[in-house]
Amino acid sequence: MLRISNRKGMMALSPLIVFVVLYLVASIVAGDFYKVPITVAFLIASVFAIATSPNAASLTARIQTFSRGAATENMMLMLWIFVMAGAFAAAAKEMGSIEATVGLTLRVLPGNMVLAGLFLASCLVSVSIGTSVGTIVALTPIAAGISQAADLSLPLVTALVVGGSFFGDNLSFISDTTVAATRTQGCKMSDKFRANSFVVMPAAVVVLVVYVVMGSSMPEVGEQPPVDWLRVLPYLVVLVAAVLGMNVMAVLAIGLAMTGVIGMADGSYDLYGWFGAMGKGITNMGELIIITMMAGGLLETVRANGGIDYIIGRVTRHVSSKRGAELSIALMVSIVNVCTANNTVAIITVGGIAKQIGDRFGVDSRKAASILDTFSCTVQGLLPYGAQMLMAAGLAKISPIEIIPYLYYPMITGIVALVAIVLRYPKHYS
């Protein structure tokens, strides 16, 4: 790993500082998170990153570095999911599928269990499909509809889905983060699952109890109309296909086709009406797509200029004990996750050096994998510019910042994971 000077390291990280000051600090000062559009904050930070990049000889080379980050394979796949999700959500709403699914949910769940039920559903779906984005795509429109029907806080119910989605992202055997964490640390998935469960299960139970208590004072939802099962079918098929582990793009394609067939069959719209609904949904995702691409380019510029190497070098140079080694692994993956806005990439980036630190200080590989996965998912779940938060905010049509105060699960999981390191818990893995 390269040794980066303080001056060069801080210069590499400066575009992120510019973004934070522009978006978070300026919005807090103004008292309104809509005063500074996140697109404008990313635009200014991106221009600053390109203009001040020290490692490129020409402006063209700097722009190429930025563009490479904005158009990676993972980035383009994410953009395709945004497009498909926007089209499906709009087509489903136009034909009444979301309203029918919300009505079914409220008929099945008593009023005092709506919050806990949504969180539990998000946890179960995310464990089944192993992706937080897929869970958010499937459940956020339903949660937003329940919010309106039951007069609940929209940021709160959106946060329920986002929080629960990271439960499975962290634990599922088919999650990218689980695969990355276990491969870089050289342990079995089942062993990492057991070590991880000691930390995240208590956090999930605490959050579930919180939602049960919060829901206990909620009034019963009024009488719901009879369920229109035909209009519920697209969402039921999407959820079942997702739980069975089907690729999220295939799931959305099937759901989209069903909205067209059912919507035209029952007269909700004709062919051109279906096209129009899909087009409107795709257009509504335009800002989200632009933000995602600019964030990818900005973060690639930070990485190319040595920002990630600088962070890793600074964090690891004072490690002298097993507890310190575990804390350094947690801190490394957390900071790199902030700089990359991708928990899988963060794990892969620091996984090798985390393994070296673990071997040197006797850290159990199963616990090291658990730390990498848990802290990366915790940080990713709280980033206002992370793909998951942007997707949820886009589907719910609210600001990502409005969701953050209600993200109880990522917050509590992070606290429990930190306490587990300090107290050497669980003892079997410490």
N, C-alpha and C positions, 0 to 999 in steps of 0.2 A: 504494500500500500504506500502511496506517495505521501510524503510529509509536506503539508501545505502551511505556509506562513500565516500568521494571524491576519495580516493586511489582505493577502490574496484570498484567504478563506472568507473573511467578512465581505469582501467585494463580490465573491461568487454568490453569497447568500443575500446580498443587498436587494435584488429584485423581489424576493419574498417579503423583505421588510417593507419595501415600497407598497406592495399589495396590501399587507396587513394594516399599515398606517392609513392608506387611502380608503380601504373598505371598512375595516372594523373600527379603528380609532375615529375616523371622520364621522362615521354613522353614529357612534356612541355620543360624540360631542354634539351632533345635530339632534340626537334623540329620535332619530327616524332611520330605520335600515333601508328605506326606499329612496333616501336622499341621494345616496351614491350608488348608482346601478353597478352591479358586480361586473357587468360586461365592460364598463368604462374603467373600473379599477384594474381589471386584467389587461385591458388594452394599454393603459399607461405603464403598468409594470412590465409588460412584454416589450414595449418600445424601449423602456429603460434598460431591460436585460440585453437587448440586441445592441443598443448604443454603447453600453459600457463593458461588453464582453471582451476580456483581455486575451483570450486564447485564439482568436481568429485574425488572420492578416487582412481580410477584406470584409466589407459590409455584406457582400454576396455569401461568403462563407458563414458569417454569423446568422444570416437569414436561413441558410440551408440547415444549420444546426437546430434552429428553432422549428423549422418545418418538419425535420425528421422526428422530433418529439411529438409534433401535432398529428402525425400521420403514421404512427406505429401500427402494427397488426392488431394489438389489443385495443388501441384507440379506435380504429375503424370498426372493429366488431362492436364496441360500445356504442358508436354512433348509429350503426345499423339497428341495434336494440332500441335506441331512443326513437328512431323513425318508426319502427314497427309498433312499439308501445304506444306512441302518439296516435298512430292510425287506428289501432285496435281500441284504445280508450275512447276516442271520439266516435267511432262507428258503433261501439257498444252503447255509449250514452245516447246517441241519436235514436237507436231502436228501443231504448228503455231497458236494456239488459242490466245496467248498473242499479237502477231503481228497483227492479224485480229482485236482484240478488240481495240488495240491502233489506228489502221487505222480508225475504226469507230468513236472513240472519236475525232480524229483530223479532221474528216470530219464534225462532228456535231458542234464542238466548233471552233470559229474563233481564230486565233493565239494569239490575245491580251487578250483572255479570258481563255486560257488554265490553267494558275495558279489559277485564281479565281474559275474556274469551278471545278478543282480538290479539292480545299479546301472545296467548298460548298458541293460537292458530299460526301466527307469524313464526314462532319458535319451531313448531312441528313442520311447517312447509319448508323453512330454510334448512332444517336438518335433512329433510328428504331430498331436496334438490341441490344442496351444497352451495348455493349462491345467494348473496344478499340482494343483488340487483334483480334477479328473477322473482324473489319474494316480494320486493317492493313493487315491481311492475304488476304482479298479480293481485296484490291486496290493497294498495293505496287507493285506487278508485273506489273500492268497496268501503274502506274506512272513511273516505271523504263523504260518501253518500250517507253513511251512518251518522257522521258528525252533523250533517244538515237535518236528517230526519229526527234525531234524538236531541238536537240542540246542545251538542257537545263542542268543546274547543277543537277547532280544526288542527292547530299545531299539536295539540295533545294526542289526538288519535293518529295523526301522521307519525309522531314520534314512537307510538306503540309499535307500529309496523317496522319502522327503521331499527329500533332497538331489538325487537324479536328477530329481525332478519340476520343480525350479526351473531345471534346465538348459534345458528346453524353454520354460518360462515366460519365460525371458530371451531365447532365440534364435528361437523359432518365429515365422514370418511371420503367423500367425493369433492370436498371443497379444495380449491386451488391453494389456499393458505395452509391447510393441513398437509397436503402433498409437499409443498415447498418446505415447510417447517421440519417434517420428518426426514425428508431426503437430505437437507443440509446438515442435520444433526445426527443422521445415521441411526434412527430408532424406528420401531414398528408403529404403524398408525394406531393399533389397538392399545399399545402402551402409552402413547401420547394422549389418547382419548381418556384413559383412566387418570393420568396425572392432571390433565386439563379439567376433568369433571370435578375434582376436589375444589377447584377455584370458581368455575362458572356456574355450577349447579346451585351452590348456596346463594350466589348473586341473583340468579333467575328466580329462585324461590322467594327471596326478599322482595323483588320487584313485583312478582305475582301477588304477594300479600298486600303490597302497597296499592295495587290496582283494585284488588277486592275491597279494601277499606275505602278507597276513593269512590268506588261504585256503589257502596252500601247506602249512601245518602241520595243516590240518583232516583228520580221518580220512574215508575214504570212507563214504558213507551206506549202511546195510545194504540188502539186497535188498528192492525194492519190489514190492508186489502188482501184478498185471496192471492196466492202465489201464482204468477204466470210462468209456469215451468218451461215453456218453450223459450222465453226470453232469458231465463236463468241459465239455459243450457250452455251458451258460449263460455260463461265464466266457470261453470262446473267442469266442463271439459278442459279448460285451461288449467284449473287447479289440480285436477286428477292427473293430467298429462305431466304437469310440473312435478308432482309428488312421485310419479313413476320414474322420474329422472330424465325425461326427454329434454333435448337441447332447447334452450329458451327461445331461439329463433324459430324452431319448428313449432313450438307451443303457440307462439304469437301468430304464426302463419295459419295454423289450424283455427285458432280463435277468430282471426280476421275473416277467413273464408266462411265460417259459420255465421258471423254477423251479416254477411252479404246474403247468404242463402235464406236465413230465417227472416231477416229484415225485409227482403223483397217479397218473400212468401206471405208474410202477415200484413204487408202494405205500409210498413214503417217508412220505407223510401223505395224509389225505383233505382235502376242501375246508376243513373247520374247522381241521384241523391246519396247513394253509397259512396261513389267516387268523391263527391263533395265533402262528405263527412270525414273520409280518410285524409283528403287534402288539407282540411282545416286542422286535423289533429297533428299532421306532419309539420305544418306551418307553426303551430303552437310550440313545437319542440325546437324551433330555430334558435332561440336565445340559449337554450341548454346546449345545443350542439356547438355553437360559437364559443361558449364559456369553456366547454370541455377541450376543444382544440387549442385554445389559447393557453389554458392551464397546462396541457401536455407540452406545448412548445416552451413555455416559461420554465417548467421544471426540468426539462431536458437541458436547457441552457445552464441552469444552476448545476446540474450534474456534470456536464461537459467542462465547466470551468473549475471543477474541483470542490464544489460545495459539500458533496456527500463525503468525499475522502477527508476533508477538513473536520467534519463533525465526528466521524469515526475515530480519527486520530486524537482529537481533544477528549472524547469520552473515555477512551480506553487507556490513556497514559498513566493514570493514577490507581489502577486496579491492583489490590494487594491481598484480597481474601475471597472466599467462596461467595459470601453475601455480596461483596462489592462486585464480583464477576457477574452475578445474576442481575444486580441493579444496573450494571453497565450495559448488559444485553438488552434489558428493558428500555433503558434510556436511548440506546442507539437505534433500535427498531422504531421507537416512537418518533424521534426527531427526523429520521430518514423518511418515515411515513408522512410526516408533515411536509417534507420537501418533495415527495413524489406523488402524494395523494393516491397511492395504490398500495394496499397492504401486502399483496403478493409480491410486488416488485421490492418493497421494503425488506421483506423476509429474505428474498433471494440476494439482495444487495449486501446485507449484513450477516447472512447465514454462515458464510465461510469463516469470517473472523470470530463470530460467536462460538463456532465449534472449536477454534483454536483456544479461545479464552476458557471455554468450558473444560477442555482437556487439561489445560495448564493448572486450573484451580480446582479440579475435581467436581465440576458441576454435572449432575446426572443428565444425560442426553435427553431423557424423556421430559425432564423439567425445563431444560433449555428450549426444547421445541414448544412446550406449553407456553413459556414466557414470550417467545417470538410471536406465536399465533395470537395469544390473548392481548398483548399490548398493541400489536398492529391493528387488530380488529377494534379495540377500544378507541384508539386514536382515529381510525378511519370513520368510525361511527359518529364522531364529533366534528369532523371537518366540514365547514360550510361549503367548501369547494370540491369535496369528494364526489365521485360519480353517484354514489347511493343517495346522498343528501340532495344533490341537484335533481336527480330523477324524482325523488319523493316530493320535493318542493314544486317541481314542474307539473307533476300530475295533480297535486293538491292546489296549485296556483297560489302559493304563499312564498314568503322569503325563507331561505334556508336558516337564517339567523333566528326566526321565530320558532323553529323546531327545537333548537339546541337546549333551551331551559327544561324541556320535558323529556330529554333522553336519559331517563333514569337507569336503564339497563347498562349502557356503556359506562356511565359514570360510576355506578356501584361496582361493576366488574373491575374497572381500573383500580378502585380503592381496595377491593378484596385481593386482587393480584399483588398489589404493592405490599399490603399487610402480610400476605403469604410469604413473600421474600424476606421481609424483615423478621418475621417470627419463625422462619424455617419450616413452613407448612406447605404440604404435608410432610411429616417426618420421614416417611418411607422413601420419598424422592429427594430429601434434602441432606 
